[in-house]
């Protein structure tokens, strides 16, 4: 079976799996889907806070791809509280946002 990656529409809170890397569009709103990675597990559609966390992570340049050893994408915050704490830490210490978000 070919390698499948998740693509998401943040405005519609939808996730799709595709095996080819190319530009896909949301069937609902027709916006371009964002590549989330092969280890992405979509939160429930009604969980707006979890989707906000996903949006922050993807816009910061983090994704959910398997690492070379197949052990997952590494640490990713799961709650808005964790995201806020890491963003505050990044601002306080002048650490890049993507590094602060990926630090446990």
N, CA, C and O atoms as a DFTB+ gen file, in Angstrom:
416 C
 N C O
     1  1       0.840      -1.183       0.000
     2  2       0.000       0.000       0.000
     3  2       0.885       1.246       0.000
     4  3       1.852       1.312       0.760
     5  1       0.572       2.229      -0.836
     6  2       1.394       3.435      -0.896
     7  2       1.317       4.239       0.397
     8  3       0.338       4.173       1.140
     9  1       2.364       4.986       0.637
    10  2       2.453       5.861       1.804
    11  2       1.372       6.937       1.711
    12  3       1.258       7.608       0.685
    13  1       0.577       7.110       2.772
    14  2      -0.534       8.073       2.743
    15  2      -0.295       9.165       3.776
    16  3       0.083       8.885       4.913
    17  1      -0.521      10.418       3.369
    18  2      -0.379      11.560       4.256
    19  2      -1.726      12.239       4.435
    20  3      -2.594      12.178       3.564
    21  1      -1.880      12.884       5.575
    22  2      -3.115      13.609       5.854
    23  2      -3.004      15.039       5.335
    24  3      -1.965      15.687       5.459
    25  1      -4.082      15.503       4.761
    26  2      -4.235      16.892       4.327
    27  2      -5.444      17.438       5.064
    28  3      -6.457      16.749       5.186
    29  1      -5.354      18.674       5.562
    30  2      -6.438      19.223       6.368
    31  2      -6.939      20.552       5.821
    32  3      -6.204      21.317       5.196
    33  1      -8.219      20.795       6.081
    34  2      -8.828      22.102       5.853
    35  2      -9.132      22.654       7.236
    36  3     -10.006      22.140       7.935
    37  1      -8.416      23.694       7.632
    38  2      -8.581      24.242       8.971
    39  2      -9.899      24.984       9.134
    40  3     -10.469      24.981      10.225
    41  1     -10.394      25.614       8.085
    42  2     -11.651      26.357       8.216
    43  2     -12.858      25.429       8.336
    44  3     -13.805      25.741       9.058
    45  1     -12.836      24.300       7.642
    46  2     -13.948      23.333       7.709
    47  2     -13.712      22.250       8.763
    48  3     -14.622      21.487       9.088
    49  1     -12.485      22.185       9.297
    50  2     -12.082      21.163      10.272
    51  2     -12.289      19.753       9.711
    52  3     -12.939      18.904      10.320
    53  1     -11.706      19.540       8.521
    54  2     -11.788      18.248       7.849
    55  2     -10.377      17.731       7.571
    56  3      -9.439      18.511       7.409
    57  1     -10.243      16.416       7.520
    58  2      -8.971      15.786       7.221
    59  2      -9.184      14.705       6.171
    60  3     -10.178      13.980       6.204
    61  1      -8.237      14.606       5.237
    62  2      -8.300      13.614       4.171
    63  2      -6.941      12.952       4.045
    64  3      -5.917      13.595       4.274
    65  1      -6.916      11.668       3.680
    66  2      -5.665      10.950       3.432
    67  2      -5.498      10.770       1.925
    68  3      -6.420      10.357       1.222
    69  1      -4.296      11.093       1.453
    70  2      -3.976      10.926       0.037
    71  2      -2.601      10.288      -0.081
    72  3      -1.736      10.501       0.768
    73  1      -2.406       9.517      -1.121
    74  2      -1.126       8.830      -1.290
    75  2      -0.151       9.610      -2.173
    76  3       1.051       9.351      -2.123
    77  1      -0.626      10.536      -2.962
    78  2       0.266      11.336      -3.808
    79  2       0.389      12.734      -3.242
    80  3      -0.595      13.313      -2.782
    81  1       1.609      13.285      -3.274
    82  2       1.802      14.653      -2.811
    83  2       1.553      15.604      -3.966
    84  3       2.300      15.636      -4.945
    85  1       0.495      16.371      -3.831
    86  2       0.161      17.407      -4.797
    87  2      -0.790      18.364      -4.118
    88  3      -1.086      18.192      -2.935
    89  1      -1.272      19.352      -4.815
    90  2      -2.214      20.307      -4.236
    91  2      -3.622      19.739      -4.304
    92  3      -4.121      19.397      -5.376
    93  1      -4.250      19.646      -3.144
    94  2      -5.635      19.202      -3.050
    95  2      -6.479      20.354      -2.539
    96  3      -5.973      21.264      -1.883
    97  1      -7.775      20.311      -2.843
    98  2      -8.699      21.347      -2.397
    99  2      -9.829      20.722      -1.591
   100  3     -10.252      19.595      -1.850
   101  1     -10.307      21.476      -0.609
   102  2     -11.401      21.020       0.231
   103  2     -12.670      20.896      -0.611
   104  3     -12.998      21.820      -1.355
   105  1     -13.381      19.790      -0.513
   106  2     -14.608      19.645      -1.290
   107  2     -15.736      20.565      -0.807
   108  3     -16.703      20.803      -1.531
   109  1     -15.605      21.073       0.410
   110  2     -16.635      21.940       0.964
   111  2     -16.442      23.408       0.592
   112  3     -17.350      24.048       0.063
   113  1     -15.235      23.938       0.877
   114  2     -14.987      25.373       0.674
   115  2     -14.061      25.673      -0.500
   116  3     -13.897      26.836      -0.869
   117  1     -13.456      24.650      -1.093
   118  2     -12.572      24.763      -2.256
   119  2     -11.235      25.440      -1.956
   120  3     -10.500      25.780      -2.883
   121  1     -10.903      25.643      -0.671
   122  2      -9.589      26.189      -0.322
   123  2      -8.551      25.080      -0.417
   124  3      -8.886      23.898      -0.338
   125  1      -7.289      25.467      -0.589
   126  2      -6.207      24.485      -0.657
   127  2      -6.043      23.805       0.696
   128  3      -6.104      24.461       1.735
   129  1      -5.833      22.492       0.683
   130  2      -5.609      21.730       1.902
   131  2      -4.141      21.845       2.306
   132  3      -3.261      21.966       1.454
   133  1      -3.890      21.808       3.607
   134  2      -2.527      21.851       4.129
   135  2      -2.050      20.438       4.415
   136  3      -2.805      19.610       4.924
   137  1      -0.800      20.167       4.089
   138  2      -0.204      18.866       4.373
   139  2       0.084      18.781       5.869
   140  3       0.826      19.604       6.406
   141  1      -0.495      17.797       6.539
   142  2      -0.300      17.627       7.980
   143  2       0.689      16.505       8.288
   144  3       1.317      16.524       9.346
   145  1       0.841      15.541       7.403
   146  2       1.789      14.454       7.622
   147  2       1.111      13.114       7.804
   148  3      -0.105      13.027       7.979
   149  1       1.922      12.073       7.760
   150  2       1.382      10.712       7.808
   151  2       1.015      10.249       9.218
   152  3       0.292       9.261       9.356
   153  1       1.483      10.921      10.264
   154  2       1.163      10.533      11.638
   155  2       0.072      11.414      12.247
   156  3      -0.171      11.355      13.452
   157  1      -0.581      12.226      11.424
   158  2      -1.623      13.133      11.932
   159  2      -2.898      12.375      12.250
   160  3      -3.385      11.580      11.448
   161  1      -3.428      12.636      13.434
   162  2      -4.726      12.102      13.834
   163  2      -5.642      13.291      14.070
   164  3      -5.417      14.076      14.991
   165  1      -6.653      13.427      13.261
   166  2      -7.538      14.583      13.334
   167  2      -8.372      14.552      14.617
   168  3      -8.903      13.510      15.002
   169  1      -8.476      15.711      15.269
   170  2      -9.372      15.774      16.433
   171  2     -10.822      15.739      15.967
   172  3     -11.093      15.923      14.780
   173  1     -11.749      15.505      16.878
   174  2     -13.155      15.544      16.480
   175  2     -13.508      16.918      15.893
   176  3     -12.987      17.943      16.332
   177  1     -14.367      16.921      14.931
   178  2     -14.712      18.156      14.221
   179  2     -15.295      19.216      15.157
   180  3     -15.088      20.410      14.939
   181  1     -16.003      18.803      16.169
   182  2     -16.641      19.753      17.083
   183  2     -15.667      20.351      18.101
   184  3     -16.011      21.311      18.791
   185  1     -14.456      19.797      18.202
   186  2     -13.463      20.265      19.168
   187  2     -12.676      21.440      18.586
   188  3     -11.580      21.266      18.054
   189  1     -13.245      22.618      18.695
   190  2     -12.634      23.823      18.097
   191  2     -11.254      24.141      18.679
   192  3     -10.350      24.548      17.950
   193  1     -11.093      23.955      19.987
   194  2      -9.807      24.257      20.610
   195  2      -8.694      23.360      20.072
   196  3      -7.585      23.830      19.816
   197  1      -8.984      22.077      19.902
   198  2      -7.972      21.166      19.356
   199  2      -7.603      21.561      17.932
   200  3      -6.434      21.474      17.555
   201  1      -8.575      21.992      17.135
   202  2      -8.282      22.440      15.778
   203  2      -7.493      23.746      15.778
   204  3      -6.698      23.986      14.870
   205  1      -7.704      24.587      16.783
   206  2      -6.892      25.807      16.900
   207  2      -5.443      25.449      17.189
   208  3      -4.529      26.083      16.661
   209  1      -5.226      24.438      18.023
   210  2      -3.866      23.961      18.301
   211  2      -3.230      23.442      17.017
   212  3      -2.075      23.756      16.728
   213  1      -3.968      22.656      16.249
   214  2      -3.454      22.138      14.969
   215  2      -3.089      23.295      14.044
   216  3      -2.049      23.256      13.387
   217  1      -3.930      24.319      13.988
   218  2      -3.665      25.472      13.128
   219  2      -2.377      26.184      13.539
   220  3      -1.565      26.540      12.684
   221  1      -2.186      26.393      14.838
   222  2      -0.965      27.055      15.319
   223  2       0.260      26.238      14.933
   224  3       1.255      26.789      14.463
   225  1       0.191      24.928      15.130
   226  2       1.331      24.066      14.814
   227  2       1.659      24.086      13.330
   228  3       2.822      24.227      12.952
   229  1       0.640      23.946      12.483
   230  2       0.892      23.918      11.039
   231  2       1.392      25.269      10.538
   232  3       2.276      25.320       9.683
   233  1       0.841      26.356      11.057
   234  2       1.289      27.690      10.621
   235  2       2.690      28.021      11.141
   236  3       3.373      28.876      10.577
   237  1       3.118      27.350      12.209
   238  2       4.476      27.540      12.722
   239  2       5.493      26.700      11.956
   240  3       6.696      26.794      12.201
   241  1       5.005      25.883      11.033
   242  2       5.918      25.067      10.228
   243  2       6.117      23.658      10.757
   244  3       6.929      22.910      10.213
   245  1       5.399      23.278      11.800
   246  2       5.491      21.919      12.328
   247  2       4.449      21.048      11.651
   248  3       3.357      21.511      11.320
   249  1       4.786      19.803      11.451
   250  2       3.815      18.875      10.888
   251  2       3.832      17.591      11.708
   252  3       4.452      17.536      12.771
   253  1       3.166      16.584      11.225
   254  2       3.010      15.335      11.956
   255  2       3.548      14.172      11.131
   256  3       2.874      13.153      10.982
   257  1       4.755      14.318      10.596
   258  2       5.378      13.247       9.818
   259  2       6.119      12.297      10.735
   260  3       6.638      12.694      11.778
   261  1       6.163      11.031      10.331
   262  2       6.932      10.031      11.062
   263  2       8.401      10.410      10.989
   264  3       8.859      10.936       9.975
   265  1       9.133      10.149      12.049
   266  2      10.576      10.365      11.998
   267  2      11.218       9.202      11.246
   268  3      10.541       8.242      10.879
   269  1      12.496       9.290      11.027
   270  2      13.197       8.256      10.259
   271  2      13.113       6.881      10.915
   272  3      13.157       5.865      10.222
   273  1      12.992       6.837      12.246
   274  2      12.930       5.538      12.927
   275  2      11.485       5.050      13.083
   276  3      11.251       3.988      13.659
   277  1      10.520       5.817      12.575
   278  2       9.126       5.405      12.635
   279  2       8.480       5.570      13.993
   280  3       7.458       4.944      14.272
   281  1       9.063       6.410      14.848
   282  2       8.531       6.548      16.209
   283  2       7.633       7.770      16.368
   284  3       7.375       8.185      17.498
   285  1       7.155       8.351      15.294
   286  2       6.229       9.467      15.394
   287  2       6.899      10.810      15.174
   288  3       8.114      10.884      14.990
   289  1       6.110      11.866      15.193
   290  2       6.629      13.192      14.870
   291  2       7.340      13.875      16.025
   292  3       7.890      14.960      15.838
   293  1       7.349      13.284      17.208
   294  2       7.929      13.940      18.371
   295  2       6.847      14.668      19.149
   296  3       5.656      14.524      18.872
   297  1       7.278      15.446      20.120
   298  2       6.319      16.132      20.984
   299  2       5.557      17.216      20.217
   300  3       6.144      17.972      19.443
   301  1       4.267      17.278      20.438
   302  2       3.414      18.351      19.938
   303  2       2.433      18.700      21.057
   304  3       1.843      17.797      21.650
   305  1       2.240      19.998      21.364
   306  2       1.260      20.357      22.389
   307  2      -0.144      19.942      21.965
   308  3      -0.470      19.945      20.778
   309  1      -0.972      19.586      22.946
   310  2      -2.324      19.125      22.649
   311  2      -3.397      20.108      23.085
   312  3      -4.532      20.022      22.615
   313  1      -3.064      21.045      23.977
   314  2      -4.069      21.981      24.473
   315  2      -3.644      23.413      24.212
   316  3      -2.466      23.701      23.998
   317  1      -4.628      24.310      24.235
   318  2      -4.324      25.732      24.060
   319  2      -3.461      26.252      25.203
   320  3      -2.631      27.139      24.999
   321  1      -3.646      25.713      26.395
   322  2      -2.823      26.127      27.535
   323  2      -1.353      25.812      27.272
   324  3      -0.485      26.647      27.525
   325  1      -1.071      24.617      26.767
   326  2       0.313      24.245      26.445
   327  2       0.874      25.144      25.342
   328  3       2.033      25.555      25.406
   329  1       0.065      25.447      24.341
   330  2       0.517      26.322      23.247
   331  2       0.842      27.703      23.790
   332  3       1.894      28.260      23.479
   333  1      -0.054      28.263      24.603
   334  2       0.184      29.605      25.168
   335  2       1.449      29.641      26.007
   336  3       2.220      30.597      25.929
   337  1       1.668      28.606      26.812
   338  2       2.865      28.556      27.648
   339  2       4.121      28.518      26.792
   340  3       5.101      29.195      27.103
   341  1       4.107      27.744      25.730
   342  2       5.288      27.652      24.874
   343  2       5.508      28.927      24.056
   344  3       6.652      29.315      23.818
   345  1       4.438      29.574      23.628
   346  2       4.589      30.843      22.911
   347  2       5.135      31.924      23.834
   348  3       5.968      32.727      23.415
   349  1       4.683      31.957      25.074
   350  2       5.212      32.916      26.049
   351  2       6.686      32.643      26.316
   352  3       7.487      33.572      26.415
   353  1       7.041      31.371      26.433
   354  2       8.430      30.997      26.650
   355  2       9.299      31.399      25.459
   356  3      10.421      31.872      25.639
   357  1       8.783      31.214      24.251
   358  2       9.536      31.586      23.052
   359  2       9.781      33.092      23.019
   360  3      10.868      33.542      22.659
   361  1       8.777      33.857      23.393
   362  2       8.930      35.321      23.399
   363  2       9.917      35.755      24.482
   364  3      10.743      36.641      24.259
   365  1       9.827      35.133      25.642
   366  2      10.676      35.496      26.778
   367  2      12.141      35.159      26.517
   368  3      13.029      35.919      26.904
   369  1      12.400      34.022      25.861
   370  2      13.774      33.562      25.673
   371  2      14.310      33.796      24.264
   372  3      15.443      33.419      23.965
   373  1      13.514      34.412      23.401
   374  2      13.895      34.666      22.008
   375  2      14.194      33.366      21.251
   376  3      15.051      33.330      20.367
   377  1      13.476      32.308      21.612
   378  2      13.588      31.024      20.936
   379  2      12.643      31.021      19.740
   380  3      11.549      31.574      19.842
   381  1      13.016      30.425      18.617
   382  2      12.075      30.329      17.495
   383  2      10.801      29.607      17.915
   384  3      10.847      28.640      18.676
   385  1       9.682      30.076      17.422
   386  2       8.378      29.531      17.807
   387  2       8.300      28.040      17.496
   388  3       7.811      27.267      18.320
   389  1       8.769      27.627      16.336
   390  2       8.681      26.210      15.973
   391  2       9.472      25.341      16.951
   392  3       9.029      24.241      17.284
   393  1      10.614      25.802      17.409
   394  2      11.404      25.029      18.374
   395  2      10.703      24.993      19.733
   396  3      10.674      23.952      20.389
   397  1      10.140      26.123      20.155
   398  2       9.452      26.164      21.451
   399  2       8.225      25.256      21.469
   400  3       7.937      24.609      22.476
   401  1       7.506      25.214      20.351
   402  2       6.316      24.368      20.280
   403  2       6.661      22.881      20.256
   404  3       5.849      22.054      20.671
   405  1       7.835      22.535      19.782
   406  2       8.220      21.128      19.684
   407  2       8.998      20.643      20.911
   408  3       9.428      19.490      20.954
   409  1       9.179      21.512      21.902
   410  2       9.916      21.137      23.109
   411  2       8.952      20.663      24.191
   412  3       8.015      21.383      24.537
   413  1       9.166      19.465      24.730
   414  2       8.268      18.973      25.800
   415  2       8.383      19.793      27.074
   416  3       7.699      19.506      28.056
